[in-house]
Amino acid sequence: MRDLVGKRIVVKIGTSTLIHQNGKLNLKAIDQLCYTLSGLVNEDKQIVLVSSGAIGAGLGLLGLKKRPVAIPEQQAVAAVGQTQLMTVYQQRFAVYGQKIGQVLLTHDVVDYPKSRQNVLNTFENLLKNKIIPIVNENDAVAVDELDHHTRFGDNDQLSAIVAKMIGADLLIMLSDIDGFFDKNPRKYVDARLIKRVSQINEATFAQASGHGTKLGTGGMVTKLKAAQLMMAAGGAVILASGANPSIIFKLVAGQELGTLFQA
C-alpha cells in the first residue's frame, strides 16, 4: 500500500476516456467518474476535475472524422463540444447530488498576478462550498494575442499548473495507458510497468513515446513534464488507466496501481 495523505486532489481525465473512437461520448465512463468524485467529496475531499474532451465531443457532434488543422476551425469545434460535455457532466453529477462549476483558463490568466489571484479566489470558494470545479483550457480564445501566449498546449500541463496553484497534495492523471513503462507497451510485449518514479531526468524522457489516441493531444512526454512540475512543488502524481474511472477510489486508498511520481 502507498502512504498517500491528501485532502485536496486534482483529477485529470483524458479524451481517450471520455470519447469513444467513433466520436461518441463514453457515457459509462463519465457516469463512473461523476459517481466516484461525488463519493470523494462526501468523504470531505476537495476535488478539482481537469477535463479534456471538448474538441473530441465537438467532432462527434459535427460528424467530423478528424481534428481540423486550422485554429479557427478547432475553436469552433471546441465551442460546440464544450457545451455538450458540460451538459452531460451537469446531468450525471446531479444524480449524485453533487454541485459543479466551470472554470475555463488561458495561460495569461495564471501568468498575471491579479487575474491569477482572482482565479485562485474562485477555486477556494468553490472548494470551500464542496463544489467541484471542472477545468478546461478556453479553446475558443486560446491563441497568441499581443504579448500574451495564451495556450497551455495540453491538459496534462494545465492540470499540473492548476494543482500547483491551488496547493493540491495529489494529481491523478487518467489516460489510455496503465502507467509509465520502461518502453512503449503498444510496441513491445515485454514492456515493464514502473510503479514508482522518484526523479525525472533525460533518461526518463528517453523512455517516453509520442501521442496517444487520434482525438487527444497529450502523450507520455507531456505527462512527464506535468509530473516534473508537480514534484518540484512537493506534490505527488499518479498516472493510471482511465478505462474504469472508479479506480480513483483505489488510488486514493493507497493501492499500488499505475505509476506514482513522488520525489
N, C-alpha and C positions, 0 to 999 in steps of 0.2 A: 504493500500500500504506500502511496505517496503521501507525504505530510504537507498538505496544502491548506493554508489558512487564508481565507479570502471572503470578505463581505461584499466588496464591490467588484463585479465581474463584467467584462465586455465579451460578448459573443459575436463573432464574425461568421456569417453564413455565405457560402459561395453560390454563384449562379448554377453550378452543376447540381447542387442540392435542391434548389428551388424550381428549376425548369427542366422538364424532360427534353430529351434530344429532338423530339418533334416540335418543340417550341411551346408546348402547353405547360401550364403551372402544375407542379407536383403537389397536389392538394394534401396528400397523405403526409408528406414530409413537413409541409407548412403547419398542418394541424399538430403533428408531434412536437414541432418547435414551439408553437404557442402554448401547448399544454405544459411542456417542460419548463419554459421560462416563467409561466404563471405560477407553477409549483414552487420554483425557487424564490419568487417574490413572497409567497406565503410562508417561506422559511426565513423571512427577514433578510434575504439577499437583495442587494441593489444591482439591477441588471440593465445593461445598455446593449441593444442589438444593432450591429452594423450589417446592413442587408444589401447585398448585390441583387441583381436580377431585373432592374428596370429595363435595360435595353433588351435582355432576353425575353421578358414578358411582352415588350412592345413589338419585337419581331414576330412573336406568335400571333398577337392580336392583328397585326397588319398583314399577315400571311407572307412575310419575307423569309427567305431561306438562309440568308447570311447577313452579317453585320455590314451596314453601309460604310464606305470608305470616307466620304465627305463628312466633316464635322457637323454642319447644319443638319444633315440627314440623321446623324446619330443623335443629335439633340432632340429632334422631333420624335424619333422612336422612343427615346428615354422618357420624354414628357408623357407620351401615351402609356408606356409601360408602368411608370411610377404610380399613376392613378389606380391602375388595376391591382398592382401589388399592395398598395395601402388599403384598398377596399377589402381585399381578402384578409389581410392582417387584422383589420378592424373587426371583421365578422368573426374570425376564429378566436381572437383574444377575448371578444365579448362573451363567447360561450363559457369561458372560464372566469368571467367577472374581472378581467384584467384591463386596466386603462392604459392607453398608449399615447405617445405624442410623436410628431415627426420633426426631425432636425436635418435640414439639408445644408451641407457645408461646401465651401470652396477654400482653397489653400490660403488666400489672403485673409479670410475671416480669422483663422487661427494664428496667422503670422503677425497681425497688427494688434498691439496690446489692448486697445479699447474694445474692438469687436470680439477679441478673444475672451475678455472678461465678461462681456455680455452673454456670449455663448456658454461660458462656464456657469454663470448665474442661472441660465436656463436649465442646464443639466442638473445642477444642485437642487433646484426647486422641484423639478420633475421627480428626481430620485427620492427626495425627502417625502414626497406625497405618494410614494410607491407606484409611480407611473413609469412605464418602460419607454425610454426614448428610442425611436427607430431612426437610425442614422444612415444617410447615403450621401454620396457626392452629388452636388447640384449640377447634374449633367447638362441641364438646359442652358446654363450660363458659364460652364467650365471651359473657357478659352482664355488666351492671353489678352488682357485688357490693360492698356497703358503699360505701367511697370509692374502690374500685379500678375504674377504667374499663378493662375488660379487652380490648375489641375493637380490632384494628388497622384494621378496616374493609375491607381488601382485601389481597391477597398482593403487589401491587406495592409498597405501603408496607412490608409485612413484609420483603420481600426487601432493600429499601434499608436498613432498620434492622439486619437481620442482617449485611449486607455492611459497614456502618459499624462495628458492634460487634466483628466479628472482624478488622477491618482489611484487608478484601479490596481487591485492586487493580482488579478489574473486576466489574461486574454486567451479565450478559447477560439481557435480557428477551425471551422469545419469545412472540409473540402472533399474532392473526389478521390482522395488517396488516404491510406491508413496512417500515415505519419511520414517521418523523414527516413529515407533508406540510404544505404551506402552506395547504391546505384539505382538507376531507373527501373522500378519493378515492372513497368509495362514492356520493357525490352529484355530484362534478364530474370529468369525464373529463380536464380539463386540470390536475388537481392535480399539484403537483411535489414529488418526494421531496427533503427537505433532508438532505444527507449528514452535515453536522456542525452541532451547536449548542454554542456556547461560553458562552452566557448565557441564562438563563431569566427572563423578565420578564412583565409583564401582556400585552404584545403576543403573546408565545409562547402563553400560556394562551388568548388570544382565538382562536387558530388551532385549538385542540383541540376535539373534539366528544365526544359522550356515550358511552354504554355500547356494548360490542361485542356478543357473542352473547347469546342468551336464557338460557344456562346460567351465564355468568360474571357477576362483579360489577364488574370493572375497566373503565375507559375510558381515553381518552388523557389526561385531566386527572390521573388517579391516577398514570399513568406519568411525567408531567412532574414531579409532586410527588416521586416516588421519585428521579428523576434529579436534581432540585434538591438533595435531601438528600445524595445520594451525591457530587455535585460539590462541595458545601460541605465535605465531609470529605476532598477531594483525590483522589477516585476517578473512574473513568470508567464510563459506562453505554452499552451498545449495545442499541438496540431493533430487532428484526428479525422476519421471518416465521418462525413455528414449523411451517409446513407440512411441512418436512423437517428434523427436529432435527439432522441431521448437518451442517447449516450452521454449527454451533458450531465445528467444525474450521476452517472457512474464516475465521470471525470472529476466533478466537484467533490464526490465522496472519497476520492483518492485512488481509485482503481488504476492500475498501470496499463492504460490503453493509449495508443498513439505515441507521440513523442513529446516529452517535456523539455522545454528550453528554460534553463534557470542557471544563473551564474553560481 
